[in-house]
Amino acid sequence: MTDTLELNDEKQIIGLAKALSSPTRYNIVKLLLDKEMDISSIAKRMKQTEANTSAQIKHLEKTGILESRYEPGAHGVRKVCKTKVRRIILNVE
């Protein structure tokens, strides 16, 4: 995990702000700060469908906050997610 994500680009900053403005996405990031979880586990904790959770994860991956990998699961493949950063610095100049 990279400790800090520093953004200087207006488009990236606005994209990140939009991503974190959703309470669901914000809470997913908080949930993943200390441990990795698969989509199914995240969905259960968030009381969301797996489809909705997966869509929220994709949005967060685009911002560079989360990353995912695929692993074998009991019934096929499972997507395991984790945070990439613990701190975000926005340079607005």
CYANA upper distance limits for C-alpha pairs under 8 A (distance plus 0.5 A):
  1 MET  CA     83 THR  CA      7.59
  1 MET  CA     84 LYS  CA      5.36
  1 MET  CA     85 VAL  CA      6.40
  2 THR  CA     84 LYS  CA      6.20
  2 THR  CA     85 VAL  CA      5.54
  2 THR  CA     86 ARG  CA      7.98
  3 ASP  CA     84 LYS  CA      8.19
  3 ASP  CA     85 VAL  CA      5.51
  3 ASP  CA     86 ARG  CA      5.86
  3 ASP  CA     87 ARG  CA      6.69
  4 THR  CA     85 VAL  CA      5.96
  4 THR  CA     86 ARG  CA      6.64
  4 THR  CA     87 ARG  CA      5.19
  4 THR  CA     88 ILE  CA      6.14
  4 THR  CA     89 ILE  CA      7.73
  5 LEU  CA     85 VAL  CA      6.72
  5 LEU  CA     87 ARG  CA      6.79
  5 LEU  CA     88 ILE  CA      5.29
  5 LEU  CA     89 ILE  CA      6.68
  6 GLU  CA     88 ILE  CA      6.34
  6 GLU  CA     89 ILE  CA      5.11
  6 GLU  CA     90 LEU  CA      6.55
  6 GLU  CA     91 ASN  CA      7.90
  7 LEU  CA     12 GLN  CA      7.18
  7 LEU  CA     13 ILE  CA      6.75
  7 LEU  CA     88 ILE  CA      8.19
  7 LEU  CA     89 ILE  CA      6.70
  7 LEU  CA     90 LEU  CA      5.58
  7 LEU  CA     91 ASN  CA      6.57
  8 ASN  CA     12 GLN  CA      8.09
  8 ASN  CA     13 ILE  CA      7.68
  8 ASN  CA     90 LEU  CA      6.86
  8 ASN  CA     91 ASN  CA      5.47
  8 ASN  CA     92 VAL  CA      7.19
  9 ASP  CA     13 ILE  CA      6.72
 10 GLU  CA     14 ILE  CA      6.64
 10 GLU  CA     92 VAL  CA      8.18
 11 LYS  CA     15 GLY  CA      6.61
 12 GLN  CA     16 LEU  CA      6.60
 12 GLN  CA     63 THR  CA      7.72
 13 ILE  CA     17 ALA  CA      6.63
 13 ILE  CA     90 LEU  CA      7.19
 14 ILE  CA     18 LYS  CA      6.63
 15 GLY  CA     19 ALA  CA      6.69
 15 GLY  CA     63 THR  CA      7.17
 16 LEU  CA     20 LEU  CA      6.70
 16 LEU  CA     63 THR  CA      6.22
 17 ALA  CA     21 SER  CA      6.48
 18 LYS  CA     22 SER  CA      7.72
 19 ALA  CA     25 ARG  CA      7.18
 19 ALA  CA     26 TYR  CA      8.22
 19 ALA  CA     59 HIS  CA      7.31
 19 ALA  CA     60 LEU  CA      6.90
 19 ALA  CA     63 THR  CA      8.02
 20 LEU  CA     25 ARG  CA      6.55
 20 LEU  CA     26 TYR  CA      5.59
 21 SER  CA     25 ARG  CA      8.25
 21 SER  CA     26 TYR  CA      7.59
 22 SER  CA     26 TYR  CA      6.59
 23 PRO  CA     27 ASN  CA      6.50
 24 THR  CA     28 ILE  CA      6.72
 24 THR  CA     46 MET  CA      8.14
 24 THR  CA     56 GLN  CA      8.27
 25 ARG  CA     29 VAL  CA      6.87
 25 ARG  CA     56 GLN  CA      6.57
 25 ARG  CA     57 ILE  CA      8.03
 25 ARG  CA     60 LEU  CA      7.70
 26 TYR  CA     30 LYS  CA      6.94
 27 ASN  CA     31 LEU  CA      6.51
 28 ILE  CA     32 LEU  CA      6.76
 28 ILE  CA     42 ILE  CA      7.86
 28 ILE  CA     46 MET  CA      8.13
 29 VAL  CA     33 LEU  CA      6.77
 29 VAL  CA     65 ILE  CA      8.38
 29 VAL  CA     66 LEU  CA      8.14
 29 VAL  CA     83 THR  CA      7.25
 31 LEU  CA     35 LYS  CA      8.17
 32 LEU  CA     36 GLU  CA      6.40
 32 LEU  CA     37 MET  CA      7.46
 32 LEU  CA     81 CYS  CA      8.05
 32 LEU  CA     82 LYS  CA      6.10
 32 LEU  CA     83 THR  CA      6.41
 33 LEU  CA     82 LYS  CA      7.78
 33 LEU  CA     83 THR  CA      6.39
 33 LEU  CA     86 ARG  CA      7.61
 35 LYS  CA     82 LYS  CA      7.33
 36 GLU  CA     80 VAL  CA      7.03
 36 GLU  CA     81 CYS  CA      6.08
 36 GLU  CA     82 LYS  CA      5.28
 36 GLU  CA     83 THR  CA      8.37
 37 MET  CA     41 SER  CA      6.67
 37 MET  CA     42 ILE  CA      6.83
 37 MET  CA     80 VAL  CA      5.92
 37 MET  CA     81 CYS  CA      6.02
 37 MET  CA     82 LYS  CA      7.36
 38 ASP  CA     42 ILE  CA      6.76
 38 ASP  CA     78 ARG  CA      7.01
 38 ASP  CA     79 LYS  CA      5.88
 38 ASP  CA     80 VAL  CA      4.57
 38 ASP  CA     81 CYS  CA      6.39
 39 ILE  CA     43 ALA  CA      6.53
 39 ILE  CA     50 GLU  CA      6.85
 39 ILE  CA     53 THR  CA      7.19
 39 ILE  CA     54 SER  CA      6.94
 39 ILE  CA     78 ARG  CA      7.85
 39 ILE  CA     79 LYS  CA      6.48
 39 ILE  CA     80 VAL  CA      7.03
 39 ILE  CA     81 CYS  CA      7.81
 40 SER  CA     44 LYS  CA      6.80
 40 SER  CA     50 GLU  CA      6.41
 41 SER  CA     45 ARG  CA      6.77
 42 ILE  CA     46 MET  CA      6.53
 42 ILE  CA     53 THR  CA      7.72
 43 ALA  CA     47 LYS  CA      6.23
 43 ALA  CA     48 GLN  CA      5.38
 43 ALA  CA     49 THR  CA      6.24
 43 ALA  CA     50 GLU  CA      5.86
 43 ALA  CA     53 THR  CA      6.17
 44 LYS  CA     48 GLN  CA      6.96
 44 LYS  CA     49 THR  CA      8.26
 48 GLN  CA     52 ASN  CA      6.98
 48 GLN  CA     53 THR  CA      6.87
 49 THR  CA     53 THR  CA      6.67
 50 GLU  CA     54 SER  CA      6.43
 51 ALA  CA     55 ALA  CA      6.81
 52 ASN  CA     56 GLN  CA      6.77
 53 THR  CA     57 ILE  CA      6.65
 54 SER  CA     58 LYS  CA      6.76
 55 ALA  CA     59 HIS  CA      6.92
 56 GLN  CA     60 LEU  CA      6.91
 57 ILE  CA     61 GLU  CA      6.60
 57 ILE  CA     66 LEU  CA      7.97
 58 LYS  CA     62 LYS  CA      6.89
 59 HIS  CA     63 THR  CA      7.46
 60 LEU  CA     64 GLY  CA      7.23
 60 LEU  CA     65 ILE  CA      6.40
 60 LEU  CA     66 LEU  CA      6.32
 61 GLU  CA     65 ILE  CA      6.50
 61 GLU  CA     66 LEU  CA      5.31
 61 GLU  CA     67 GLU  CA      6.20
 61 GLU  CA     68 SER  CA      8.37
 64 GLY  CA     84 LYS  CA      7.61
 65 ILE  CA     83 THR  CA      6.38
 65 ILE  CA     84 LYS  CA      5.87
 65 ILE  CA     85 VAL  CA      6.59
 66 LEU  CA     81 CYS  CA      7.34
 66 LEU  CA     82 LYS  CA      6.16
 66 LEU  CA     83 THR  CA      4.87
 66 LEU  CA     84 LYS  CA      5.67
 66 LEU  CA     85 VAL  CA      8.23
 67 GLU  CA     81 CYS  CA      6.29
 67 GLU  CA     82 LYS  CA      6.17
 67 GLU  CA     83 THR  CA      6.78
 67 GLU  CA     84 LYS  CA      6.75
 68 SER  CA     79 LYS  CA      6.94
 68 SER  CA     80 VAL  CA      5.91
 68 SER  CA     81 CYS  CA      4.79
 68 SER  CA     82 LYS  CA      6.85
 69 ARG  CA     79 LYS  CA      6.19
 69 ARG  CA     80 VAL  CA      5.91
 69 ARG  CA     81 CYS  CA      7.17
 70 TYR  CA     77 VAL  CA      6.86
 70 TYR  CA     78 ARG  CA      6.09
 70 TYR  CA     79 LYS  CA      5.06
 70 TYR  CA     80 VAL  CA      6.61
 71 GLU  CA     77 VAL  CA      6.11
 71 GLU  CA     78 ARG  CA      5.91
 71 GLU  CA     79 LYS  CA      6.94
 71 GLU  CA     80 VAL  CA      7.64
 72 PRO  CA     76 GLY  CA      6.54
 72 PRO  CA     77 VAL  CA      5.06
 72 PRO  CA     78 ARG  CA      6.61
 73 GLY  CA     77 VAL  CA      5.44
 73 GLY  CA     78 ARG  CA      5.90
